[in-house]
């Protein structure tokens, strides 16, 4: 690999500009999503600038490479460029050595879809999105106009960084990167810790953003009984937790969203009637 900072691989005249093209094109992954090949067309389109440099005037092998990357592909989009980087490195090996097992390229892509999607979903959908939404909503509740920008910036900064540097890491470290992480136990540790942080963030949002309480109170033998006080003694913010778990259970059971919304509307009616507050 060339030491010239402008080149990623001087042998194929691949520059950082070519890799930036791959980076920007990777945002089309979901633009043509379909149930047959899922993100494959976007993956193929992203790889195209570098594949053209690798195979040059050999149109037949270029066409084979483009067909090869039209195999079904689906994973969390943020770390997808890591797979693109590895695929580029393997395509270079195949161009140099036609005896290289070309089937291993798609085999590696398939093997990485599961673990990288697990990590990507945990961090980006389970942590960054929730934390960004929690902070953004706190600004919105105060009527601050920067609320949507706070959400977008907090979510997309790590997203862009992972996409950009993941491409280069995948290319330079190749297939050994995830293997080393798995063998060292770091991957399971990262996933486990990320899950804890994500659940904690969800709990904080339930306690601070969902306001459900009971205004019911009774007088028995001259003693005033406030239902909410007893609920707080059992568990603070118990009703918001129950409401969230009920909605989550309905979603897991694939209850129609319309029915869930109807249940929430009934909750508003209970609030008007003084059953809930």
N, C-alpha and C positions, 0 to 999 in steps of 0.2 A: 504494500500500500504506500502510496506516495506521501512524502513529508510536506509537500506543497499544501498549504492550508486551504487552497481553493479546490483541491481535488479530494474526492473520496476514494477513487480508484483511477489512477492515471492510465493504467493499461487499457481500460475501456473508455477513457476520456469522460468518466463520470464525475461530475462536480457537485459541490454542495447545492448549487442552484437546481440540479436535477433532483436531488433529494428533497429540496423544498417544494418542488412541483409535486412529488409523491405525497408530501405532507399536506399540501392544500387540497390535492385531489382526494385525499382520504376522507374529506368531509362529505363526499358524495356516496359513502357506503350505504346509507339508508335512503338515498334518493331514488333508487330503483329497486327497493326491497320487494321480493316476491316469494311465494311459498314453494317454488320449485328450486331455485338456486340461492335464495335469500340475499346475502350481501355480495355475491360473487361478481356481479357486473361492476359494482363500485370498486371492488378489490382489483379487478382486471384493469379498469380505467386508471386507478392509482399507480399501478405497476408499470404502465405502458411507457412513460418517458425513459425509465432506466432499462427496460427490456429492449427498447430500440437501440440503446447504446451498446448493450451486451452483444446482441446478435447482428447488429449492423446491416449489411447488405444480404444476409442470409434470411430471405423472406420466409422460406419454408420453416426454419427452426423458430423464427419469431412467431409465425402463425401457430405453431405447435405450442409455444409457451403461452400465448394468449388463450388458446383453447384449454390448456392445462389449468389455468387460473380461473376458468369459468365453472370449475367444480364447486358444488355447494359449500358456502362458507358463512358462518354466523357466529358472532361473538360481540361482547361489549366493545363499542367503537373506540374508546379511549386508548386501550392498549393494543388495538389492532395493528398499528404501525410497527410494533415489535415483531409481529409475524411477517409483515411486509419486508422488514430488514433481513430476517432470516431467509425468507424466500429469495430475495435478491442475491444473497451470498451463495445460496445453493444453485441458483441459475448460473452464476459465474463458474461454479465448479463444473456444472454440466456442459457449459460452452467450451471449457478447456479440455474436458475429458468425456467424450461421448459415451464411454462405458459406464459412467456414473449412473447409479440407479435413479432414473428420473422419477419413478413412482414414489420415492422417498420424500419428494418435495411436498406433494399433497398429503402424504402420510404424516409429516411433521405438522403441517397446518391443522390437520384433523386432531392430532394429539394435543396441540396447544389450545384449541378452542375451549375445552372444558375448564382446565385450571385457570387460564387467563380471564375467562368470563366470570369465574367464581371470584377472583380477586377484584376484577373491574366492577362487578355488581356490588360487591361488599363496600368498596371504597367510594365509588362514584354515586351509586344509587342509595347505599345504606348509610354513608357518612357525609360526604361533601354536599350532596343535594339537601339532606335534612338540616345540616348545620347552616348552610346558606339560606335555606327557606326560613329557618327559625329566626335568624338574625334579620333577614329581609322583612319578615312579618312583624317583628318587633318595631322596626322603623315605620312600617305601613300603619300600624295601630296608632302611632303618634302623628299620623298624617304627613310624614316626611316624604317628599317627592323622590328622594334618592333610593327608596326602598327597592324598586325593581333592579336598579343598577348595582346595588349592594349584592343582591342575589346572583345576578349574572356574573359579576366579577369574581365573587368568592367561589362559584362553581366552575367557571371556565378557566381561571388561572391554572389550577392543577391539571385540568383537562388538557389545555394546550401544551403545558410542559411535558406531560406524559406522552402525548402524541408526538411531539417534536423529537424529544430525546430518546423515546422508545424506538424510533426508527433507526437511529444511529447505533444504539446499544444492541438491538437485534442484529444489525448488519455486522458489527465488529466482534461481538462475542459469540454469535452463532448459536448452535444447538446446545452448547454446554451450559448456558446461563441458567435456565430453569432447572436443569438436572442438578447443578451444584446447590441451588436453593432448596430443592426437594430433599436431597441427601443430607444437607445440614440441618433440616428441620425448620428452617426459617420461614418457608412458605406457609406451613400450617400455623406457625406462631403468629405471623402477620395476619393471617385470616382470622384466627381466634381473637387477637387483640382488636382487630377492626370490628368484629362482630360485637364485642363488649362496648366499644365506643359508640357504635351505631345504635344499640339498644338503649344506652344511657341517654343519647340525644333524643331518641323517641320519647323516653320517659319524661325528659325535661319539657318537651313540647306539649305532651299531654297535660302535665301539671300546670303549665303557664299559659297555654293558648286555648284550652278547652274549658269553658266555664259552664259546668252543670252542677246544680245543687238542689236540695229539697227545702222549700219554705214551710213544709208542713210542721205543725206543732199542735199539741194537745194539752189539756189540763185534766189531770187525774188526781182526785182527792186533794185538790188545792195545789198540786205540784205541776209546774209547767214543763212539758216534755218537748224539746226541740229535736226533731228527727236528725237534722244535719249535724248536731253536736255529737250524737251517738255514732253516726257514720264516720265523723272525723276521729273518734276514739278508736274505731275499728281500723281505719286506714285513711289518712288525709288524701283528699282528691280521689276518693273511691268511685264516685259516680262518673267523673270524666274517664277513669280507667275502664269501667264497665262499658260505657258508651263506645269507647274506642275498640274494645275487644269484641263487642257485638258486631260492629261494622266490619272488623277484620275477619271474623268468623264467617259472616255472610259472603264476603269477597272470596274467601278460600273455598266456600261451598258453591261458588259460581252463581250466587243469587243475582238476579237481574238488578242493574244499577237503579232502574226506575223504582223497584220495590224498596231498595235501601233509602233512596231519596224520600219516598213516601213515609218511611219510618222516621226520618229526620224531621219531616214536616209535622208528623204527629207529636214529636218532641216539642216543636215550637208551640203547637196547640196546647200541650200540657203546661207550657210556660205561661200562656195567656190565661189558662184556667187556674193557675196558682199551684199546680201539682209539682212542677219543676220550676227552677229559676235559673 
